[in-house]
Amino acid sequence: MTESTYRIQGATGEWEVVIGLEVHAQVTSQAKLFSGAATAFGAEPNTQVSLIDAAMPGMLPVPNKECIRQAVRTGMAIEAQINKWSRFDRKNYFYADLPQGYQISQLYHPLVGEGAIEVTLDEKDPDSPTKRIGIERIHVEQDAGKLMHDQHPTRSYVDLNRSGVALMEIVSRPDMRSPAEAGAYVKKLRSILRYVGSCDGNMEEGSMRADVNVSVRKPGEPFGTRTETKNVNSVRFVMAVVEIEARRQVDVIEDGGKVVQETRLYDPDRNETRSMRSKEDAHDYRYFPDPDLLPLELDDAFLEECRASLPELPDAKRKRYEGELGLTAYAAAVLTAEAETARWYEALLDACGDAGMAKAASNWLISDLFGALNRLGKDIDDSPVSPRQGAELLKLVADGTLSGSLAKQVFEIMLETGDDPAKIVEEKGLKQTSDTGAIEEVIAKVLADNADKVEQYKGGKEALFGFFVGQTMKAMAGKANPQVVNELLRKALS
Amino acid sequence: MAELTDLGIAAIRDGVRDGEFSAREVAQAFIDRVAAAKALNAFLVETPDHALKAADAADAARASGDLKPMSGVPIGMKDLFCTEGVPTTAASGILAGFTPTYESTVSANLWAAGAGMLGKLNLDQFAMGSSNETSAFGNVISPWRRNDGGNAALAPGGSSGGSSSAISARLCPAATGTDTGGSIRQPAAFVGISGIKPTYGRCSRWGVVAFASSLDQAGAMAHDVTDCAIMLGAMAGFDPKDSTSLDLPVPDWAGSLSGSLKGKTVGIPKEYRVDGMPAEIEMLWEQGIAWLKDAGAEVVEVSLPHTRYALPAYYIIAPAEASSNLARYDGVRYGLRDLPDGAGLQDMYAATRAAGFGPEVKRRIMIGTYVLSAGFYDAYYNQAQKVRALIARDFEAAWERCDLLLTPTAPSAAFALGEKQADPLAMYLNDVFTVPASLAGLPAMSVPGGLDAQGLPLGLQIIGKPLDEQGVLDAGLAIEQRAGFSARPEQWW
């Protein structure tokens, strides 16, 4: 573990920030936590609401096994203790988006206990420090509905589509000490969730959001009073909240005030946090075990199935890419950061059919494909070029059919047309030539046209070799095999 | 021939099967009798069409030889069960105008077994009460009168007071009840009928308006033990929509019914001899012991040492759960909404709930909110849960010495309406004998044993081991056969 050196400069000296995050992650599942209603994002209001979600009289919750399974798999992915006996509690409060008048959650006996994840502050830098962030627990709970205040001049409307959707609340230890660490934690957590497939990690759509707990202290002193900024919905905002909230708290203390334990809201437009409610008017949630539900008891067969269904996780994958495939730490980190990238890379390598091409494939994906996708504003999942096509292109380079520069041309055409590289090479005549006779003819002409340079070269100015290569390639419109050109030129000049 | 409305489930079933009368004739006879009994205020909604439709189906089924266990039997449905297309209020103003789009599992099971519905029965509001005086739609009146020549209106018991009154007055041959702390057994005892609460989890709670989820259990109320067995068999069964439902087959209770208790040991819990219990109830209890011995049972005294803590624990746990279960009645989605001019959300909640809930419901919501609140949770709710575990352990220890327990059902006969209303604690004491079995989730039933000096029925309670409804029903039958209880209220309404 490395000590963070992030400090806030105050009038009275340096301050350290202490951060804990509660991440709410929507469980990927066709149905809600306790009802059969669908969970698709963006549906018309109140079209995904069962009698249970609307809390009609006499309706009862029945746990959705898939939601439990996803939370258990997530727990296993963070190497956490899985509690074979857990229980649902009711959190009681009145609000119009909460039809039951209580949220079914887990306070006393959560499904997942103590775990941890390892974060790298700068994933692109192989020498960047790593840090273990403790996770206190993961519990499963229902989401609430949504209030809409902009539909009518004097009334509010309620959309219950989200009501009852399964959430995992992933509670970290107060182990983070800088905005960068908080950002890296959220990114890494999102990456793991997406690998596991238990949450799509889509922060824009609200499937993942964080409550950011921040306090400040003089280094070495006990924890200060914390504030909790609710529902922060991007990595960038999480980092911003830490920064401005820590600054605000330092200013409050240094101005002789006290930090109040309270709930705050982040306003991204003004980049400030605002008080929502203080501890004094906090709810008394009257938690108690939900009498409609039996304790959740997991058997070994279920746990084994959960474990067996876990994919290779990012840390393990990264190490394997470095160790077995011989990729650089940088490349391994980039390729494994997102499940989709790793999946694409592995499909590409499969299609190549030769582990020896791992590096070439990695280089091409990171520079050429990522470059192109960036330019086109597309995700890797919407890539116009498939892994199979990418592999074909790489094979054409490996077997000498295409030079590097020809391959780039072919790739551009692939992006435009979606055609297979072999077809493009055929149609556009972009095939690289290794025909020694043709190359020798061109070389002879280049040398004849540049007799003065030949003299200089032979006189010791060996740097001119590149000039001859360039001229030859230019005369052959780039289609000559550069290796063959090199060989023949050397021979001709010797 | 006796009046059709004097018949119970088995007699109606057999008569329809044998062609003595049609199911339609039966249904019509009860429909007419219900319509003429408004003075009892037992029915909140009458549904003659539902009863007639089921009757016609039964008559058609008879023609094709396809009769079901309750074909042609019109019953009453406690208005705590949601019934599709029929208003369901739990006798509360807050659900005024609410008509479910769904059918509770228990009522659906009964319709599938061939039964029809005469109507929805009045009850204590949200099943909170022991006298049926907390209904938003008026008290239910017992058909019974004291033999002192006075005509004080008596309580039919509660919360299933509409059910008990209607059966006793022969407005229906049987009715559903629900029992959270005695709400089937005590009213059955007050009007001289039989009623059984099965093991917690036997009957699905899906579609039953919740009072206290860990205690609520539906059951059958009828004239005799056989009818209770038939009806409970039709109601019970595993329901995947209720997580607390028992995934077990339903035994053929009616088919296996036997009044012989040879080889059975009946325990008499000494802690149930409470101070101030009327001598008549003591005597009836002794009589019950004699009857069970006569049926072949061995009788032993047992101890249930934590009995005295049962009532206080119950009146913490049940209100705690109720305070949360009733939070959904907020005026937002259905039922009553009181939205004063310019009101915000909190004002709407306050106004709606103030107007919609009756005083007893409010009292229990407040008690429940208090016992769950920060700083009091451990002292009340948690402590009550520990007591509950000890009570269950008491019963487990008793089962090592006996198979069944015999106790009085209630510490008194029916009281007059208004008599105990001023003192909620006196009212809660009615449940003193019924609450322990509820806390332990055990099957228990009340059967009529005799009349007191005022001519009012008294009941005996049999409590069984988990899942041993058969043992409970058999002992009930043994008492029924020996008690020969045939008293019925004179018709004054």
Interface residues (C-beta under 8 A of the other chain):
Chain A: L51 A54 A55 M56 P57 G58 M59 L60 P61 V62 P63 R90 N92 F94 Y95 A96 P99 Q100 G101 Y102 S156 V158 D284 R286 Y287 F288 P291 D292 L293 L294
Chain B: F81 C82 T88 A90 L95 F98 P100 T101 Y102 S104 R205 W206 G207 V208 V209 A210 A212 S213 S214 P240 K241 D242 S243 T244 A320 E321 S323 S324 L326 A327 R328 D330 V332 R333 Y334 L345 Q346 Y349 T369 L372 S373 A374 Y377 Y381
